[in-house]
């Protein structure tokens, strides 16, 4: 009975999802000058690129992010300076 209801659920809700339309051409932006898409700006740094004060400020911001996402008992596990990513520990 459960398998039958799961199949019906999939047929009703999963299959009728509309498929996104393919883009005209990869790398083509009609609103840009010349039709070319601007390349995304890549920001990457090493830990040594920042002063001690800047790293402390970043850690404070990372703590705020973890606190907002997981509550006040969470801690910062890792601050990735290259990918601008914060990894949190939940407690």
Secondary structure, 3 states (H helix, E strand, C coil): CHHHHHHHHHHHHHCCCCCCCCCCCCCECCCCHHHECCCCCCCCCCHHHCCHHHHHHHHHHHHHHHHHHHCCCCEEEEEECCCCEEEEECC
